[in-house]
Amino acid sequence: MINWRQLEHEYYMPTFKRIPITLVKGQGNRVWDESGRGYLDFTAGWAVNSLGHCHPSVVEAIAQQARTLIHISNSYYTIPQIKLAELLVQNSSLDKVFFCNSGTEATEGAVKLARRYGHLHLHGAYEVITATGSFHGRTLAMVSASGQPKFQKPYTPIPTGFVNIDYNNIEVLEKAINAKTCAVMLEPIQGEGGVNLPDAGYLKAVSEICQQKKVLLILDEIQTGIGRTGRLFAYEYYNIEPDIMTLAKGLASGIPIGAVLAKNRASVFTTGDHGSTFGGNPLACAAGYATLKFIIDNNIVSNAKLRGQQLTLGLKALKQKYKFITNVRGLGLLQAMDFNDNIAQSVMMTCLENGLLVNELKRNALRFMPPLIVSENEVNEALEILDKALIVI
């Protein structure tokens, strides 16, 4: 048998902390390794596989589009791009869409759009305010935007133009906005930062301050968007509407795509202001359209909400059972569990041995992000495996 892990060590840059299995197949909410062993997947490609693995509707859409037209430059109109843009606008509070290839590109595009707005309408304002604990991507600019120094230190000097302030602190935010500010960029729920939920009323207050100060509100819904929280978009929980919103992970069931959505007043790009060679190509947009259409037509968001409630109750029951669990939090199918010691890796590996994939969010925290189509029985199965892993700690 080929030793794939050895080949990876030989040829691939060591940028990922790999789990010691080689996955070769996925179907529904399960994956299989090269030896044929199956695992219940509660990571979903880091919240990407909204409809699980190889969903028939998406597979058929990709196959049909691949036989028809895979790529053409954005010098030409293409039908899948227009159809997906229309579907997103019709089901959100935004008016215009730009497609790219990833979440990082989407946040980059959102910041560029906000700066263009600042140049046109705010006397050249260019700074974007972000929050501690945030994560907005891996490019140099988005590393600078993210409120996590560990991502910034290896790459100094980092780009300027970002002001990082305390999360969940309205007074600090209000004081931070000045003549240089063009936008405030926040995640409705901080994913990579720890599945951190905003305090009650925080996002509503942020929105009101942005309106009063006439700066744009950007919501990074790369991890929370497309049904992950039990609503199609997380902003719906907070009775607000962003001026700009970014999407990516869950939009196309694993085919690379990102999107920048904007209100008409914030949609200030004109010809030549922004672009992408691969962004919005027919194949990615066909996958995105098939994914989003299935989610909407089959009310998958409702399942995410119900299964999220079930998962929350199950995780909280485990917290009552094991005193070393210090916190459980999340919304819908984006959940986290904290420990009083750095045991997350040990718990994750024990879950792996018992057939469950979970994510080590931090040394003392696990994250759970199953596909939105996960069943009641599968949630119970995951909780049982997690219980077995915790009992041996």
C-alpha positions in Angstrom: 0.0 0.0 0.0 1.2 3.5 -0.9 2.3 5.5 2.2 0.4 8.7 1.4 1.4 10.4 4.6 5.1 9.8 3.9 4.7 11.3 0.4 2.9 14.3 1.9 5.8 14.9 4.2 8.2 14.7 1.2 6.3 17.0 -1.2 3.9 19.3 0.6 4.7 22.4 2.7 4.0 21.7 6.3 1.3 24.2 6.7 -1.4 22.0 8.2 -1.7 20.1 11.5 -2.9 16.8 9.9 -5.1 14.2 11.5 -3.4 10.8 10.9 -5.9 9.4 8.4 -6.1 9.6 4.7 -9.7 10.1 3.5 -10.7 8.8 0.1 -14.5 8.8 -0.1 -17.5 10.7 1.3 -21.2 10.2 1.1 -23.9 12.0 3.0 -22.6 12.8 6.5 -19.9 10.1 6.5 -16.4 9.7 5.1 -14.1 6.7 4.6 -10.3 6.3 4.9 -8.0 4.3 2.6 -8.5 1.2 4.7 -12.3 1.4 4.3 -13.1 2.6 7.8 -16.0 5.0 8.1 -16.4 8.1 10.2 -19.3 10.3 11.1 -18.2 13.8 10.0 -18.9 16.6 12.4 -16.4 19.0 10.8 -17.9 19.2 7.3 -14.7 20.5 5.7 -14.7 23.4 8.3 -18.4 24.2 7.8 -18.1 23.8 4.0 -20.1 20.7 3.2 -23.6 22.1 3.8 -25.3 19.2 2.2 -22.8 16.6 3.3 -20.5 14.8 0.9 -21.3 14.2 -2.8 -25.0 15.3 -2.5 -26.8 14.0 -5.6 -28.2 17.4 -6.6 -24.8 19.1 -6.4 -23.0 16.2 -8.1 -25.5 16.2 -11.0 -25.2 20.0 -11.4 -21.4 19.8 -11.4 -21.4 17.0 -13.9 -23.8 18.7 -16.2 -22.0 22.0 -16.1 -18.6 20.2 -16.6 -19.9 18.7 -19.8 -21.2 22.1 -21.0 -18.8 24.9 -19.9 -16.3 24.8 -17.1 -14.6 28.2 -17.4 -14.8 31.4 -19.5 -13.5 34.8 -18.6 -15.6 37.5 -17.0 -15.5 39.4 -20.2 -18.7 37.4 -21.1 -22.1 36.8 -19.5 -22.6 33.3 -18.1 -26.0 31.9 -17.0 -24.9 30.1 -13.8 -23.3 33.3 -12.4 -26.4 35.3 -13.1 -28.8 32.7 -11.6 -26.8 32.4 -8.4 -26.5 36.1 -8.0 -30.3 36.4 -8.5 -31.0 33.7 -5.9 -28.7 35.3 -3.3 -30.3 38.7 -3.7 -33.8 37.4 -3.7 -33.2 35.6 -0.4 -31.2 38.3 1.4 -31.4 42.0 2.3 -28.6 42.8 -0.2 -28.8 44.1 -3.8 -25.7 43.3 -5.7 -23.2 40.4 -5.8 -19.6 39.8 -6.8 -18.1 36.3 -6.9 -14.6 35.3 -6.1 -12.9 32.0 -5.0 -12.7 32.0 -1.2 -13.6 33.6 2.0 -10.3 35.5 2.2 -10.9 36.9 -1.2 -14.4 37.9 -0.2 -13.3 39.9 2.8 -10.5 41.5 0.7 -13.2 42.5 -1.8 -15.4 43.8 1.0 -12.6 46.0 2.4 -11.8 47.3 -1.1 -15.4 48.1 -1.6 -15.6 49.9 1.7 -12.4 51.9 0.9 -13.8 52.9 -2.5 -17.0 54.0 -0.7 -14.8 56.0 1.7 -13.0 57.7 -1.1 -16.2 58.6 -2.9 -18.5 59.5 0.1 -16.4 59.9 3.3 -13.7 62.4 2.2 -11.2 59.6 1.6 -11.8 57.6 4.8 -10.0 54.2 4.6 -9.8 52.6 8.0 -11.8 49.5 8.9 -12.5 48.7 12.5 -12.5 45.0 13.5 -12.7 43.1 16.8 -10.5 41.1 19.1 -10.8 37.4 18.5 -12.0 37.9 14.9 -10.7 35.9 11.9 -11.1 37.3 8.4 -8.6 35.3 6.3 -5.0 34.5 5.5 -3.8 37.1 3.1 -1.5 39.8 4.6 -4.3 42.4 4.6 -6.8 40.0 6.2 -4.2 38.8 8.7 -3.9 42.4 9.7 -7.7 42.8 9.9 -8.0 39.7 12.1 -8.0 40.3 15.8 -5.6 37.5 16.6 -1.9 38.4 17.1 -0.8 34.8 16.6 -1.6 35.1 12.9 0.1 38.4 12.6 3.5 38.0 14.4 5.2 35.8 11.7 4.5 38.3 9.0 5.4 41.7 10.4 5.3 44.4 9.2 1.7 43.9 8.3 -0.5 46.2 6.2 -2.1 49.2 8.0 -5.6 50.5 7.7 -7.2 48.3 10.3 -8.1 49.3 13.9 -8.7 46.3 16.2 -10.9 47.0 19.3 -12.4 45.0 22.1 -15.2 42.7 21.0 -18.7 43.2 22.6 -17.8 46.7 23.8 -20.1 49.4 22.3 -18.4 52.3 24.2 -15.0 51.4 22.8 -16.4 51.1 19.3 -18.2 54.4 19.4 -15.0 56.2 20.5 -12.9 54.4 17.8 -14.9 55.7 14.9 -13.4 58.9 13.5 -12.9 60.8 10.3 -10.6 58.0 8.9 -13.2 55.2 9.5 -15.0 53.9 6.4 -16.4 50.7 7.9 -16.8 48.3 10.8 -16.3 44.6 10.0 -17.5 41.9 12.3 -18.5 38.2 12.3 -22.0 37.7 13.7 -20.5 34.8 15.6 -16.7 34.5 15.8 -15.9 31.1 14.4 -12.2 30.6 14.4 -11.9 32.8 17.4 -13.8 30.4 19.6 -17.5 30.3 18.5 -18.0 33.6 20.4 -21.5 34.9 20.4 -22.3 38.6 20.7 -23.9 40.0 23.9 -27.6 40.7 23.6 -28.1 44.0 21.8 -24.5 44.3 20.7 -24.9 43.9 16.9 -28.1 46.0 16.9 -26.2 48.8 18.7 -23.3 48.5 16.3 -25.6 48.8 13.3 -27.2 51.9 14.8 -23.9 53.5 15.5 -22.7 52.8 11.9 -25.9 54.5 10.6 -25.4 57.5 12.9 -21.7 57.9 12.0 -22.5 57.2 8.3 -19.9 54.4 8.0 -20.6 51.0 6.5 -21.3 47.8 8.4 -19.6 44.7 6.9 -20.7 41.3 8.3 -18.4 38.4 7.6 -20.8 35.5 7.3 -18.2 33.2 5.8 -18.7 30.6 8.5 -22.2 31.5 9.7 -23.9 32.0 6.3 -26.0 29.6 4.2 -28.0 28.1 7.0 -25.3 27.2 9.5 -26.9 28.9 12.5 -30.5 27.8 11.8 -31.3 30.9 9.7 -30.1 31.4 6.1 -28.0 34.3 7.4 -27.0 34.9 11.0 -27.8 38.7 10.8 -31.5 37.7 10.7 -31.3 36.8 14.4 -30.3 40.3 15.4 -32.8 42.5 13.5 -30.2 44.2 11.5 -29.2 44.4 7.8 -25.5 44.8 6.8 -24.3 47.2 4.1 -21.9 44.6 2.9 -21.8 40.8 3.6 -19.3 38.2 2.7 -20.0 34.5 2.1 -17.9 31.5 1.1 -17.6 28.2 3.0 -21.1 26.7 2.8 -22.1 28.2 -0.5 -21.1 25.5 -3.0 -20.7 22.2 -1.1 -16.9 22.2 -1.4 -16.4 23.8 -4.8 -14.2 26.9 -4.2 -16.4 30.1 -4.2 -16.7 33.3 -2.3 -19.2 36.2 -2.6 -19.4 39.8 -1.7 -22.9 41.2 -1.4 -23.8 44.8 -1.0 -26.7 47.2 -0.6 -27.1 49.5 -3.6 -25.7 52.5 -1.8 -22.5 50.5 -0.9 -22.2 48.9 -4.4 -19.7 51.5 -5.7 -17.4 49.3 -7.8 -17.4 50.3 -11.5 -15.8 48.7 -14.5 -12.2 47.8 -13.8 -12.3 48.5 -10.0 -12.2 44.9 -9.1 -12.0 41.5 -10.7 -11.1 37.8 -10.6 -9.9 35.3 -13.2 -11.7 32.3 -11.8 -14.3 34.1 -9.6 -17.9 33.3 -10.6 -16.9 30.7 -13.2 -19.7 28.5 -14.5 -18.7 25.4 -12.6 -18.5 27.0 -9.2 -21.7 29.0 -9.7 -23.6 25.9 -10.9 -22.5 24.1 -7.7 -23.5 27.2 -5.6 -26.9 27.5 -7.3 -27.6 23.8 -6.8 -26.6 24.0 -3.1 -28.5 27.1 -2.2 -31.6 26.1 -4.2 -31.8 22.7 -2.5 -31.3 24.4 1.0 -34.1 26.9 0.3 -36.5 24.5 -1.5 -36.2 21.8 1.1 -36.1 24.0 4.2 -32.8 22.6 5.3 -32.4 25.6 7.5 -35.2 24.3 9.7 -33.3 21.0 10.1 -30.1 22.9 11.0 -32.1 24.7 13.7 -33.7 21.6 15.2 -30.6 19.5 15.1 -28.7 22.4 16.5 -31.1 22.6 19.5 -30.6 18.8 19.9 -26.8 19.1 19.8 -26.9 22.0 22.3 -29.0 20.0 24.8 -26.7 17.0 24.4 -23.5 19.0 24.9 -25.0 20.7 28.0 -26.0 17.3 29.4 -22.4 16.2 29.0 -21.3 19.4 30.8 -23.4 18.5 33.7 -21.9 15.0 33.7 -18.2 16.0 33.4 -17.1 18.8 35.7 -14.0 19.5 33.5 -16.3 20.8 30.8 -16.5 24.6 31.6 -18.7 25.9 28.8 -20.9 25.0 25.9 -22.0 27.6 23.4 -23.1 28.2 19.8 -26.0 28.6 17.5 -27.5 26.1 15.2 -24.9 23.7 13.9 -21.9 25.8 14.9 -21.1 24.7 18.5 -18.2 24.7 20.9 -17.2 23.0 24.1 -14.5 24.3 26.5 -12.4 22.3 29.0 -10.6 23.4 32.1 -7.4 21.9 30.8 -5.6 21.4 27.4 -7.3 18.1 26.6 -9.1 19.0 23.3 -6.6 17.0 21.2 -6.9 13.9 23.4 -10.7 14.0 23.2 -10.6 14.6 19.4 -8.3 11.7 18.9 -10.4 9.4 21.1 -13.4 10.4 19.1 -11.5 9.6 15.9 -10.7 6.1 17.2 -14.4 5.6 17.8 -15.5 6.9 14.3 -16.3 10.6 14.8 -14.6 13.6 13.3 -14.6 16.7 15.5 -12.4 19.9 15.3 -9.8 20.9 17.9 -10.7 24.6 17.9 -8.1 25.5 20.6 -6.0 23.4 23.0 -8.9 23.5 25.5 -11.9 23.6 23.1 -13.6 21.5 20.5 -15.8 22.7 17.6 -18.8 20.9 16.1 -19.9 21.7 12.5 -21.8 18.8 11.0 -23.5 19.1 7.6 -26.9 20.8 7.7 -28.6 17.6 6.7 -27.4 15.7 9.7 -30.2 13.5 11.2 -31.5 13.1 14.7 -30.0 9.6 15.0 -26.6 10.9 13.8 -26.6 13.7 16.4 -27.3 11.1 19.0 -24.6 8.8 17.6 -22.1 11.7 17.8 -23.0 12.5 21.4 -22.6 8.9 22.4 -19.1 8.7 20.9 -18.2 12.0 22.5 -19.4 10.6 25.8 -17.2 7.5 25.4 -14.2 9.8 24.7 -14.9 12.0 27.7 -15.3 9.2 30.1 -11.7 8.0 29.7 -10.2 11.5 30.3 
